[in-house]
Structure formats: C-alpha cells, structure tokens
Amino acid sequence: MACSFYIVDDDRTVRKILSQIISAHFESAEIYQSDDPWFAAQDILRQKPDIVVLDLLMEGMDGIEVSEALIKNDYNGQIVMLSEVGAKEIIGQAYKAGVDHYISKPINVTEVVTVLTRTLEMHQLKNYVRIFGAPSVSKINAAPESNHIPKNEKLQTILKDIGILGEPGSDELLFAVPQLTEEMSLGQLYQWLKAQYPPYKDDSISLKGIEQRLRRLVQLAMENIANIGVEDFSNYKFERYSTSLFNFKSIRQEMDYARGKGISRGKVDVKRFLDGLITLVK
C-alpha cells in the first residue's frame, strides 16, 4: 500500500538516514522533509502525510509545539517523536501533545522499521474504522511506563489490559515471557515450557497441548482487543495493543466478525503476540 512520510529534523544527516531506511523498507513511499519546524507545521497540513517523524529538540519551535499545532488543526495522521532525550517527563509531555510513538537516537534501523511499520498499521486501522464509523470519543493517552517497573509487573498490567490475566495459559506467559528472546522459535518455546515450567514437569501434557493452550489464550486476547476497538476506537488499550501484539489484517478481520460483517475470525499469530509482549516489557 502506498504511504507517505514527512521528516522534520534540523540535522541533515538524520533526515538522509531516515529517508534511506524508509525508501528501503516501505514500497512506493512518498517522502517529504524539512529542517524548518515552523514551515513544516504548515506544509504537513497541506501535504497530509500518513506519518510525521518529528525531532523533539529544534531551534525556533520544538517538536512538542509542532505536534500541538498539528493536532489543533485536525491533522489525522500519526506522529512519531525522534530524540536523544529519554527523560520520562519529556516523553510524557510528547504523548500529551499528540505523539503516538517514540524513537530514540542514535538511529537504529530495526527500531525505526518496527515502530514505523506498526505506526502505519495503526494509521490504516484508524482509516478503516473511520470508513465504517466509530464512536466519537476523545483520545485517552495512558501515561508511559517507567523503565524501572519490573518486567513481571509490566507483564501483569498488559495481560490485565487485554483481558487474559487469570485465564488458562496466562501463568505460563508470566513465567516465560520475562526470560524469552525474540530469537526463540515457537517449537523451542513449547519444549522449553515443558522442561522448565514447574506444573508441566510432572504433567502428561503434550507439546501439542501446550500449543493449543497458548493459541486459545491469544485468540481470546485478540477478540477482547477487537471488541474494544469496535466500541471505542480511541481507547488507549486498543491504540497500544492492536498493532503491537497482533497483525493489522487479523485485527481488522476480527473487528468485522465482531460487527457481524464477516464470517471468518482473525488469524492467530502466537509468535507475533509473544514478540510484542517481549518488546513491551523491556
């Protein structure tokens, strides 16, 4: 799908690197750029790009001020903040100003591609819901999590948010996710759980049984998030988890099913779900 990006950064090298990354990973992407935040704020409203990648610290007008100006003038795209600043207070101000995601400097190709891909998926999902109509509810921004919160506490909060804390299989996730890496395959995960998860050591459950248990849990989570999106697209749980834990097409299909507009449910992708959890609890 064709998409457009607008890069605002007073560092020419950063703009060049980001342009190269976008061109290499997003087919048919249209790229605008500017080193002047005041001009960019006006030009973005004219060009209406899907995603704005915005540096936080610029002379004359900082990224938060640009973001506030865009939101005030009904910009409907997604805003990604780019900065070396990692202070929780600054990031919190950025989210309140309308920023959807955050990328840290120095530039990491994997992080940029991951964040922009999921941001684009969220934008496509918003447009999809807008076509079918959704409740007009003001956007609710959750406070960004502190990196000092233990992984297990973060994970419990996420599982509670998506409605699966306490469900069969959730204890396995609480045990495994803080210890997992994205490099581990699903087959290796099931074998690892069978060998390491205490209740499984002396249990007759098979690897297939473990797989089915987790698939049912992910299916329930996807169903819950899709229902939240149908009822309130602006809900922070939907905005945060719909594309970080699930595939865009699957969530859209599940939403159609929930509306009674589709006969097939969204495809369950356990690997995508687990990788998303690992990223969120880091």
C-alpha positions in Angstrom: 0.0 0.0 0.0 1.3 3.5 -0.9 2.2 5.6 2.1 3.7 9.0 2.8 6.1 10.2 5.4 7.2 13.7 6.5 10.6 14.0 8.3 11.2 17.1 10.4 14.7 17.4 11.7 17.3 20.2 11.6 20.1 17.6 11.2 20.6 16.9 7.5 22.4 13.6 8.2 19.4 12.3 10.3 17.0 13.2 7.5 19.1 11.4 5.0 19.4 8.2 7.1 15.7 8.1 7.8 14.9 8.7 4.1 17.1 5.8 3.1 15.6 3.5 5.7 12.0 4.4 4.6 12.8 4.0 0.9 14.4 0.6 1.5 11.6 -0.8 3.7 8.4 0.8 2.6 7.5 0.2 -1.1 6.3 3.2 -3.1 6.7 5.5 0.0 6.5 9.2 -0.7 8.9 11.2 1.5 8.8 14.9 2.4 11.3 16.6 4.6 12.2 19.9 6.2 14.7 21.4 8.6 12.4 24.2 9.5 9.8 23.3 12.1 7.6 26.4 11.5 7.4 25.8 7.7 6.9 22.0 8.3 3.9 22.6 10.6 2.2 24.5 7.7 3.4 22.1 5.0 2.2 19.0 6.8 -1.3 20.3 6.9 -1.1 20.9 3.1 0.5 17.6 2.2 -1.4 15.4 4.8 1.2 12.7 5.1 0.3 9.4 6.8 3.2 9.6 9.3 5.2 12.6 10.6 8.6 11.8 12.1 9.4 14.7 14.3 12.6 15.7 16.1 12.0 16.9 19.7 14.7 19.5 20.0 14.8 22.1 17.2 15.5 25.8 17.1 12.6 28.2 17.0 9.9 25.6 17.5 10.4 22.3 19.3 8.7 19.0 18.4 6.1 19.2 21.1 5.0 22.7 19.8 4.8 21.4 16.2 2.8 18.4 17.4 0.3 20.6 19.3 -0.1 22.8 16.3 -0.8 19.8 14.0 -3.4 18.3 16.4 -5.0 21.7 16.9 -5.5 22.0 13.2 -7.0 18.5 12.9 -4.1 16.6 11.4 -5.3 13.0 11.2 -2.0 11.2 10.6 0.3 9.6 13.1 3.2 11.4 14.8 6.4 9.7 15.8 8.8 11.6 18.1 12.6 11.3 17.5 15.1 12.4 20.1 18.1 11.6 22.3 16.2 12.8 25.3 15.0 9.9 27.4 13.5 11.6 30.4 10.1 10.2 31.4 8.7 13.7 31.9 9.7 14.9 28.4 8.3 11.7 26.8 5.1 12.2 28.8 4.7 15.8 27.5 5.2 14.5 24.0 2.4 11.9 24.4 0.1 14.6 25.8 0.8 16.8 22.8 -0.5 14.1 20.5 2.6 12.0 19.8 1.7 8.3 19.0 5.1 6.7 19.2 8.7 7.4 20.2 12.1 6.5 18.6 15.3 7.1 20.4 18.6 8.4 18.9 21.1 7.3 17.7 19.2 5.8 14.8 18.7 2.0 15.0 17.4 0.6 11.7 15.5 -2.3 13.4 13.8 0.1 15.8 12.8 2.6 13.1 11.4 -0.1 10.8 9.5 -1.7 13.6 8.0 1.5 15.0 7.1 2.9 11.6 5.6 -0.4 10.4 3.3 -0.6 13.5 2.5 3.1 13.3 1.5 2.7 9.7 -0.7 -0.3 10.6 -2.4 1.8 13.2 -3.0 4.6 10.7 -4.5 2.2 8.3 -6.7 0.7 11.0 -7.9 4.2 12.0 -8.8 4.9 8.4 -10.6 1.6 8.2 -12.6 2.3 11.3 -13.3 5.8 10.2 -14.9 4.5 7.0 -17.3 2.2 8.9 -17.9 4.8 11.6 -16.8 4.6 15.2 -17.9 6.3 18.5 -16.6 9.9 18.6 -14.6 9.7 21.8 -11.8 12.0 22.8 -8.4 10.3 22.7 -7.2 8.9 26.0 -3.4 8.8 26.5 -2.1 6.3 29.0 0.9 7.5 31.0 4.1 6.0 29.6 5.5 3.2 31.7 8.7 3.7 33.6 11.6 1.5 32.7 12.1 1.0 36.4 9.0 -1.1 36.8 9.9 -4.9 37.0 9.1 -6.9 33.9 6.7 -9.1 35.7 4.6 -6.1 36.9 4.6 -4.7 33.4 3.5 -8.0 32.0 0.7 -8.4 34.6 -0.6 -5.0 33.6 -0.6 -5.9 29.9 -2.3 -9.2 30.5 -4.9 -7.4 32.6 -5.4 -4.7 30.0 -6.1 -7.2 27.2 -8.4 -9.3 29.5 -6.5 -12.5 29.8 -4.9 -12.3 33.3 -6.0 -15.4 35.2 -7.1 -17.2 32.1 -5.7 -20.7 31.3 -2.2 -20.1 29.8 -1.6 -16.7 31.4 0.5 -18.2 34.2 2.7 -19.7 31.6 3.2 -16.3 30.0 4.0 -14.7 33.3 6.7 -17.4 33.9 8.1 -17.5 30.4 8.0 -14.0 28.8 10.5 -12.2 31.1 13.0 -14.9 30.2 12.4 -15.2 26.5 14.1 -13.7 23.5 12.6 -12.9 20.1 15.1 -15.4 18.5 13.4 -18.4 20.2 11.0 -20.3 17.8 7.6 -21.4 18.9 8.7 -25.1 18.8 11.7 -24.2 21.1 9.3 -22.3 23.4 6.9 -25.2 23.8 9.8 -27.6 24.5 11.3 -25.1 27.0 8.0 -24.7 28.8 7.6 -28.5 29.0 11.0 -28.8 30.6 11.1 -25.6 32.7 7.6 -24.6 33.8 7.1 -26.3 37.2 3.5 -27.5 36.7 4.5 -29.1 33.4 7.5 -31.1 34.6 5.5 -33.9 36.0 2.4 -33.4 33.9 1.4 -35.6 30.9 0.5 -32.5 28.8 2.0 -32.8 25.3 3.8 -30.2 23.2 0.6 -30.0 21.1 -1.4 -29.4 24.2 0.8 -26.5 25.2 0.5 -25.1 21.7 -3.3 -25.3 21.8 -3.5 -23.7 25.3 -1.5 -20.7 24.2 -3.3 -20.3 20.9 -6.7 -20.2 22.7 -5.3 -17.5 25.0 -4.0 -15.4 22.1 -7.4 -15.8 20.3 -9.2 -14.6 23.5 -6.8 -11.6 23.7 -7.4 -10.7 20.0 -11.2 -11.0 20.5 -11.1 -8.7 23.5 -9.0 -6.0 21.8 -11.1 -6.1 18.6 -14.3 -5.7 20.7 -12.7 -2.7 22.5 -11.9 -1.2 19.1 -15.4 -1.7 17.8 -16.9 0.0 20.9 -14.3 2.8 21.4 -11.5 3.2 18.8 -9.9 5.9 20.9 -9.4 3.7 23.9 -5.7 3.6 24.8 -5.8 -0.2 25.2 -6.8 -0.6 21.6 -4.3 2.0 20.3 -1.5 0.4 22.3 -2.1 -3.3 21.7 -3.9 -3.7 18.4 -0.8 -3.5 16.3 1.9 -4.1 18.8 0.6 -7.6 19.6 -1.4 -8.5 16.6 -1.3 -8.4 12.8 -3.3 -5.4 11.3 -5.2 -7.7 8.9 -6.1 -10.1 11.7 -7.4 -7.4 14.0 -9.4 -5.9 11.1 -10.9 -9.3 10.3 -11.8 -9.9 14.0 -13.5 -6.5 14.2 -15.5 -7.3 11.1 -16.5 -10.6 12.7 -17.5 -8.8 15.9 -19.7 -6.4 13.9 -21.3 -9.3 12.1 -19.8 -8.1 8.8 -17.5 -11.1 8.3 -17.8 -14.8 8.6 -14.1 -15.5 9.4 -12.2 -14.6 12.5 -8.7 -13.1 12.6 -5.7 -15.4 12.2 -4.0 -16.3 15.4 -0.3 -15.5 15.3 1.3 -16.7 18.6 4.8 -15.7 17.5 3.8 -12.1 16.8 1.9 -11.9 20.1 4.9 -13.2 22.1 7.4 -10.9 20.3 5.1 -8.0 21.0 5.0 -8.9 24.7 8.8 -9.2 24.9 9.2 -5.7 23.4 6.6 -4.1 25.6 8.1 -5.4 28.9 11.7 -4.5 28.0 
